[in-house]
Amino acid sequence: MNSSKLNYCTSTEVVLIFCCKPVLGASAQYTYVYLWFYVVRQRYLHNEDAIWFVGNGGVFFILQIIDLAFNALSGPIPNELSVLENVISFSVEGNLLSGPVPPWFGNWKNVSSLLLATNRFSSTIPPQLGNCPKLTHLAIGNNLLSGPIPKELCDAPLLDTITLNMNNLTGNISDTFQACTKLSEIDLTSNRLFGLVPSYLADLPNLMIVSLGGNSLSGSIPDELWNSKTLLEIQLDTNNLTGTLSPLLGKLSTLQYLVLDNNEFEGPLPLQLGQLLNLTVLSAQSNKFSGTIPVEICNCVRLTTLNLGNNALTGSIPHQIGKLVNLDYLLLSHNQLTGSIPSELCNDFQVLHYSNFCDVGLCSCGIDQFLEACT
């Protein structure tokens, strides 16, 4: 393997060493970019010019994998990189890069992975990204992007994973991802999206993970969502969602993770929750749920987290909760529960969370004695 000093970033502080290393795969030869650097006074690579060298010589046009992630690179992505049309994977995650996301990424016909998360990219998402016929993974989360999400992204026929969380994206998603038939994961948490939770999510044949928390979505959860045959995780916390939980949710037998915290849901918890035998996390804190805790929840023996705090639940804690041998987090505080704490909670006791039990009148057994008996 040959290496050569290519660029001195700041006098003698950082020396970059560029290495082209052919690696034989199952059916093709890939050329990787390695940035080796010796640091004398600085720990991180932070000269924005350091990235420019990749596109300045024709010898580098064969590059297929570029990984510059988790440094301190700054400035925009230079347009000189647009000529590298053989790139199949491009990662600059965890830097300080800024400016717009280049629309010329749409000219990269071989790229399958664009990882741009955790930088300072601004402006809007270029619709040209949908011109990448082999793109499967698009990650632009934790940036400063704004404006609507272009539905042209679904023109990329193989798009599998979209993570756009922690930006300032606006608009609704009423038909944005309707044509993304290969999509398996979508993460739009912590943006400024509004409108309804789209019912077409249930029709995407490969969709497994939906994360829409931390937006301004309104209305109720569409009944169609519970008809999905593939969904594993639904995260809808911290929105403006209303209505009741439909008994139809019991049909979503694949569901493992349901998070509904910080909304305006009301009414009773449906008995059909007990049909979700694969459920590991049920979190519905800070809503307006009322009625009793359905004993049927205790059929969900894979539960590790049960969080129903800060609602208007009444009645007693079902003693059958002791059947939940995998439970390590239980939060029922700030409700209107009565009676005593079931002794069955001691069964396979791990790290149950008992904060503020006394706030709901459950101190008759003596919490200190209870905890002592469980250890």
Wavefront OBJ file of the C-alpha trace (Angstrom):
o trace
v 0.000 0.000 0.000
v 1.477 3.288 -1.112
v 0.930 6.517 0.751
v 2.071 10.037 0.174
v 1.883 13.300 2.021
v -0.756 15.310 0.209
v -1.507 18.440 2.148
v -0.232 20.316 5.161
v -3.276 21.878 6.806
v -1.732 24.333 9.249
v 2.071 24.479 9.155
v 3.195 21.337 10.982
v 0.124 20.797 13.132
v -1.753 18.294 10.974
v -0.336 16.162 8.167
v -2.814 14.343 5.915
v -1.838 11.049 4.377
v -3.949 9.844 1.471
v -4.138 6.142 0.691
v -5.935 4.450 -2.181
v -6.498 0.879 -1.078
v -8.116 -1.614 -3.469
v -10.307 -4.076 -1.603
v -11.654 -7.130 -3.401
v -15.318 -7.799 -2.726
v -17.561 -10.643 -3.797
v -18.191 -9.235 -7.244
v -16.399 -5.906 -7.586
v -13.272 -4.017 -6.632
v -13.858 -1.011 -4.412
v -11.521 1.909 -3.839
v -11.651 3.430 -0.396
v -10.463 6.828 0.776
v -8.541 6.819 4.002
v -7.560 10.033 5.780
v -4.666 9.264 8.082
v -3.433 12.216 10.011
v -0.808 12.833 12.635
v -1.736 15.480 15.131
v 0.978 17.454 16.866
v -0.993 20.208 18.580
v -4.615 19.605 17.547
v -6.785 16.571 18.050
v -9.166 16.992 15.149
v -8.883 17.653 11.471
v -10.366 21.116 11.004
v -9.102 22.837 7.918
v -12.034 23.152 5.522
v -9.643 22.964 2.549
v -8.711 19.430 3.507
v -11.713 18.029 1.700
v -10.935 19.789 -1.566
v -8.064 17.576 -2.587
v -10.381 14.677 -3.384
v -11.721 16.298 -6.531
v -8.691 18.134 -7.820
v -7.005 15.331 -9.741
v -8.404 12.950 -12.349
v -6.756 10.039 -10.587
v -9.439 10.271 -7.900
v -12.463 9.950 -10.201
v -12.633 6.215 -9.516
v -13.414 6.774 -5.835
v -16.370 4.710 -4.676
v -16.413 5.051 -0.880
v -15.670 8.344 0.877
v -15.872 8.404 4.668
v -14.906 11.679 6.377
v -17.278 11.262 9.323
v -16.686 12.508 12.868
v -14.017 15.113 12.357
v -14.315 18.889 12.591
v -14.513 19.730 8.890
v -16.210 23.050 8.151
v -17.460 25.093 5.221
v -19.602 23.853 2.334
v -19.216 20.618 0.417
v -17.185 21.784 -2.599
v -18.722 21.537 -6.057
v -15.525 19.876 -7.304
v -16.781 16.638 -5.764
v -19.680 16.540 -8.218
v -17.484 14.820 -10.824
v -17.034 11.742 -8.645
v -19.941 9.890 -10.214
v -18.660 6.446 -9.204
v -19.250 7.072 -5.494
v -21.477 4.453 -3.869
v -21.159 5.652 -0.260
v -20.548 9.191 1.010
v -20.380 9.971 4.725
v -19.584 13.317 6.348
v -21.618 12.814 9.525
v -20.539 14.538 12.710
v -18.679 17.540 11.290
v -19.272 21.293 11.122
v -20.131 21.495 7.434
v -22.528 24.236 6.357
v -24.297 25.705 3.360
v -26.961 23.976 1.283
v -27.088 20.272 0.541
v -25.682 20.181 -3.017
v -28.332 19.389 -5.646
v -25.631 17.782 -7.803
v -25.824 14.735 -5.547
v -28.642 13.853 -7.929
v -26.038 13.242 -10.638
v -24.466 10.409 -8.661
v -26.127 7.438 -10.338
v -24.287 4.817 -8.278
v -24.632 6.237 -4.777
v -26.563 4.070 -2.325
v -25.748 5.844 0.943
v -25.694 9.599 1.652
v -24.905 10.270 5.311
v -24.896 14.009 6.083
v -26.292 14.056 9.625
v -25.082 16.229 12.511
v -23.679 19.194 10.647
v -24.908 22.731 9.959
v -26.468 22.311 6.546
v -29.208 24.852 5.865
v -31.716 25.822 3.176
v -34.100 23.190 1.790
v -33.790 19.532 0.835
v -32.992 19.420 -2.897
v -35.590 17.387 -4.808
v -32.780 16.244 -7.145
v -31.850 13.626 -4.535
v -34.699 11.609 -6.002
v -32.680 11.252 -9.206
v -30.325 8.742 -7.568
v -31.537 5.374 -8.891
v -29.545 3.291 -6.386
v -30.022 5.422 -3.251
v -31.175 3.325 -0.277
v -30.110 5.323 2.802
v -30.554 9.092 3.168
v -29.555 10.637 6.527
v -29.653 14.431 6.943
v -30.812 14.613 10.562
v -29.608 17.154 13.116
v -29.011 20.050 10.744
v -30.679 23.411 10.060
v -32.817 22.419 7.084
v -36.146 24.169 6.533
v -39.089 24.140 4.159
v -41.219 21.179 3.082
v -39.988 17.667 2.409
v -39.979 17.167 -1.373
v -42.038 14.171 -2.437
v -39.581 13.765 -5.337
v -37.406 11.848 -2.864
v -39.611 8.861 -3.652
v -38.438 8.998 -7.259
v -35.393 7.135 -5.908
v -36.894 3.681 -6.444
v -34.787 1.806 -3.860
v -35.016 4.294 -0.998
v -35.200 2.263 2.207
v -34.285 4.561 5.108
v -34.947 8.296 5.530
v -33.765 10.133 8.653
v -34.548 13.863 8.659
v -34.957 14.336 12.402
v -33.926 17.454 14.346
v -34.309 20.061 11.628
v -36.788 22.895 11.018
v -38.806 21.175 8.308
v -42.375 22.400 7.824
v -45.523 21.485 5.928
v -47.597 18.330 6.049
v -46.756 14.853 4.813
v -50.209 14.011 3.464
v -48.745 12.471 0.301
v -44.993 13.015 0.683
v -43.965 9.370 1.061
v -46.915 7.672 -0.584
v -44.802 6.471 -3.523
v -41.878 5.228 -1.376
v -42.815 1.582 -1.713
v -39.412 0.274 -0.534
v -39.332 2.409 2.604
v -38.677 0.497 5.837
v -37.770 3.335 8.230
v -38.751 6.984 8.408
v -37.563 9.356 11.145
v -38.981 12.892 11.111
v -38.818 13.591 14.852
v -38.268 17.114 16.179
v -39.326 19.215 13.216
v -42.253 21.592 12.631
v -44.496 19.366 10.591
v -48.265 19.743 10.877
v -51.415 18.115 9.550
v -52.660 14.584 10.056
v -50.866 11.292 10.549
v -51.173 9.881 7.015
v -53.194 6.711 6.622
v -51.119 5.575 3.607
v -48.318 4.573 5.986
v -50.236 1.323 6.497
v -50.055 0.619 2.759
v -46.270 0.822 2.438
v -45.454 -2.876 2.210
v -42.014 -2.750 3.852
v -42.454 -0.032 6.475
v -41.322 -1.115 9.940
v -40.372 2.049 11.866
v -42.321 5.333 11.949
v -40.928 8.145 14.121
v -42.987 11.342 13.968
v -42.548 12.644 17.518
v -41.825 16.262 18.387
v -43.916 17.917 15.676
v -47.317 19.639 15.523
v -49.392 16.834 14.054
v -53.079 16.935 14.943
v -56.199 14.820 14.644
v -56.477 11.190 15.654
v -54.473 8.109 14.750
v -56.047 6.762 11.541
v -57.670 3.356 11.976
v -55.928 2.215 8.807
v -52.593 2.307 10.627
v -53.584 -0.690 12.723
v -54.078 -2.714 9.521
v -50.353 -2.702 8.724
v -48.724 -6.101 8.401
v -45.171 -4.861 8.980
v -44.981 -2.021 11.527
v -42.715 -2.706 14.516
v -42.318 0.779 16.009
v -44.683 3.767 16.154
v -43.464 6.952 17.819
v -45.997 9.808 17.915
v -45.063 11.564 21.149
v -45.104 15.333 21.702
v -47.655 16.352 19.091
v -51.220 17.694 19.275
v -52.970 14.393 18.658
v -56.465 13.846 20.065
v -59.205 11.239 20.213
v -59.273 7.769 21.683
v -57.163 4.705 21.047
v -59.091 2.412 18.746
v -59.691 -1.217 19.761
v -58.452 -2.008 16.251
v -54.890 -1.578 17.492
v -55.043 -5.188 18.636
v -54.777 -6.211 14.979
v -51.203 -4.893 14.702
v -49.650 -8.070 16.052
v -46.141 -7.158 14.875
v -45.973 -4.020 17.059
v -43.089 -3.881 19.536
v -42.784 -0.194 20.417
v -45.655 2.284 20.921
v -44.882 5.784 22.234
v -47.747 8.297 22.588
v -46.476 10.622 25.347
v -47.389 14.306 25.574
v -50.522 14.444 23.451
v -54.232 14.987 24.149
v -55.497 11.405 23.890
v -58.467 10.613 26.111
v -60.867 7.854 27.026
v -60.090 4.358 28.269
v -57.091 2.257 27.382
v -58.473 -0.440 25.059
v -58.566 -4.015 26.313
v -57.131 -5.050 22.952
v -53.708 -3.828 24.074
v -53.433 -7.306 25.549
v -53.376 -8.775 22.044
v -50.032 -7.124 21.274
v -47.935 -10.056 22.414
v -44.722 -8.697 20.868
v -44.972 -5.332 22.614
v -41.863 -4.373 24.619
v -42.460 -0.640 25.185
v -45.809 1.036 25.913
v -45.455 4.689 26.851
v -48.497 6.981 27.045
v -47.453 9.483 29.695
v -49.032 12.949 29.930
v -52.326 12.443 28.138
v -55.929 12.376 29.378
v -56.542 8.637 29.500
v -59.181 7.654 32.036
v -60.748 4.512 33.437
v -58.909 1.576 34.925
v -55.662 -0.059 33.847
v -56.895 -3.026 31.782
v -55.687 -6.274 33.240
v -55.271 -7.499 29.667
v -52.059 -5.454 29.427
v -50.498 -8.130 31.598
v -50.750 -10.524 28.651
v -47.930 -8.541 27.034
v -45.267 -10.605 28.763
v -42.429 -9.096 26.719
v -42.979 -5.603 28.128
v -39.832 -3.970 29.496
v -41.342 -0.472 29.837
v -44.859 0.467 30.957
v -45.313 4.220 31.363
v -48.842 5.485 32.012
v -47.958 8.378 34.300
v -49.714 11.733 34.396
v -53.139 10.679 33.153
v -56.525 10.337 34.871
v -56.500 6.590 35.489
v -58.564 5.237 38.388
v -58.989 1.981 40.266
v -56.233 -0.261 41.550
v -53.029 -1.588 40.035
v -53.749 -5.074 38.642
v -51.942 -7.687 40.701
v -51.400 -9.655 37.474
v -48.702 -7.124 36.645
v -46.386 -9.550 38.423
v -46.607 -11.712 35.286
v -44.482 -9.135 33.471
v -41.191 -10.777 34.360
v -39.236 -8.679 31.831
v -40.473 -5.356 33.160
v -37.698 -3.043 34.321
v -39.474 0.328 34.188
v -42.947 0.999 35.589
v -44.312 4.518 35.931
v -47.894 5.064 37.114
v -47.440 8.296 39.071
v -49.772 11.305 38.886
v -52.992 9.412 38.310
v -55.992 8.746 40.583
v -55.171 5.158 41.462
v -56.255 3.734 44.813
v -55.577 0.675 46.925
v -52.232 -0.801 47.841
v -49.179 -1.671 45.802
v -49.522 -5.314 44.714
v -47.028 -7.612 46.384
v -46.750 -9.460 43.070
v -44.543 -6.646 41.857
v -41.752 -8.300 43.829
v -41.676 -11.191 41.366
v -38.465 -10.985 39.345
v -37.991 -7.470 40.694
v -35.370 -5.524 38.718
v -35.351 -1.743 38.455
v -39.029 -0.767 38.762
v -39.631 2.960 38.984
v -41.859 3.853 41.932
v -41.548 7.625 41.884
v -44.485 9.486 43.402
v -46.600 6.431 44.262
v -47.655 8.350 47.356
v -49.065 11.104 45.161
v -51.771 8.685 44.064
v -52.625 7.364 47.527
v -50.707 4.085 47.397
v -48.734 4.370 50.623
v -50.818 2.101 52.824
v -48.294 -0.730 52.650
v -45.336 1.486 53.429
v -43.012 2.022 50.473
v -39.821 1.498 52.479
v -40.993 -1.844 53.783
v -42.163 -2.810 50.284
v -38.849 -2.061 48.658
v -37.007 -3.862 51.458
v -39.171 -6.938 50.966
v -38.366 -6.965 47.259
v -34.600 -6.981 47.692
l 1 2 3 4 5 6 7 8 9 10 11 12 13 14 15 16 17 18 19 20 21 22 23 24 25 26 27 28 29 30 31 32 33 34 35 36 37 38 39 40 41 42 43 44 45 46 47 48 49 50 51 52 53 54 55 56 57 58 59 60 61 62 63 64 65 66 67 68 69 70 71 72 73 74 75 76 77 78 79 80 81 82 83 84 85 86 87 88 89 90 91 92 93 94 95 96 97 98 99 100 101 102 103 104 105 106 107 108 109 110 111 112 113 114 115 116 117 118 119 120 121 122 123 124 125 126 127 128 129 130 131 132 133 134 135 136 137 138 139 140 141 142 143 144 145 146 147 148 149 150 151 152 153 154 155 156 157 158 159 160 161 162 163 164 165 166 167 168 169 170 171 172 173 174 175 176 177 178 179 180 181 182 183 184 185 186 187 188 189 190 191 192 193 194 195 196 197 198 199 200 201 202 203 204 205 206 207 208 209 210 211 212 213 214 215 216 217 218 219 220 221 222 223 224 225 226 227 228 229 230 231 232 233 234 235 236 237 238 239 240 241 242 243 244 245 246 247 248 249 250 251 252 253 254 255 256 257 258 259 260 261 262 263 264 265 266 267 268 269 270 271 272 273 274 275 276 277 278 279 280 281 282 283 284 285 286 287 288 289 290 291 292 293 294 295 296 297 298 299 300 301 302 303 304 305 306 307 308 309 310 311 312 313 314 315 316 317 318 319 320 321 322 323 324 325 326 327 328 329 330 331 332 333 334 335 336 337 338 339 340 341 342 343 344 345 346 347 348 349 350 351 352 353 354 355 356 357 358 359 360 361 362 363 364 365 366 367 368 369 370 371 372 373 374 375
